Amino acid sequence: MASSTGEQLMAFYDALYDAYGPQHWWPGESPTEVIIGAILTQNTNWTNVEKAIVRLREADVLGFEALRDIDVQVLAEHIRPAGYYNVKARRLKTFVEWLWREHDGDLSALERLPLESLREQLLQLKGIGPETADSILLYALGRPTFVVDAYTARILGRHKIIESGADYHEIKSVFENALPPDPALFNEYHALFVAVGKRHCRPRARCEGCPLEHFEHDASTPDA
């Protein structure tokens, strides 16, 4: 089963990569910036996140030590373009306070922790859900964990790889059980799913011209 699923998933990957090429994810100049972006991008689009990151950079607070010391209300004003700025300011502070409390503010210390242990620590932080935790682990820290989002669920559902109502963990397990634990592969795969999701696998499917069109699918499958 895993082998068959793995072959199908790799066929998807090859078709998407041939169509779109490398996606160069995640946008960010450093692991610190990637983590900040992963928290800010919750419930908003990346364009707004970029605006907030520019404001943080201009204020010279795009770093964990500066974020630790800045007043939360001042931080909220800096990240206003990202939306839900009061909530996200508290989430950033929660992450940074944990980093200092548990790891002496040393991001490299996280790279030495077992993956599951680190993931569990992240999930215990208020406002850090599975997708954000996995984005931090994969894109900032290069750990082999697959990021699942609405595009992933929709594409796999329409291609009958997952059952209707499959949860985050079940979808994540499909990839991690069938594919080699390769951060570069997981990174590129998720980015390619976002690309095809935006172009074709929308709530109302646009199958014509989709790189996955020739694979068995059901465009009428309800949105995940």
Secondary structure as GFF3:
##gff-version 3
##sequence-region A 1 224
A	DSSP	alpha_helix	2	20	.	.	.	ID=ss1
A	DSSP	alpha_helix	31	40	.	.	.	ID=ss2
A	DSSP	alpha_helix	46	58	.	.	.	ID=ss3
A	DSSP	alpha_helix	64	69	.	.	.	ID=ss4
A	DSSP	alpha_helix	72	78	.	.	.	ID=ss5
A	DSSP	three_ten_helix	80	82	.	.	.	ID=ss6
A	DSSP	alpha_helix	85	103	.	.	.	ID=ss7
A	DSSP	alpha_helix	107	110	.	.	.	ID=ss8
A	DSSP	alpha_helix	115	123	.	.	.	ID=ss9
A	DSSP	alpha_helix	130	135	.	.	.	ID=ss10
A	DSSP	pi_helix	136	140	.	.	.	ID=ss11
A	DSSP	alpha_helix	150	158	.	.	.	ID=ss12
A	DSSP	alpha_helix	168	178	.	.	.	ID=ss13
A	DSSP	alpha_helix	183	199	.	.	.	ID=ss14
###
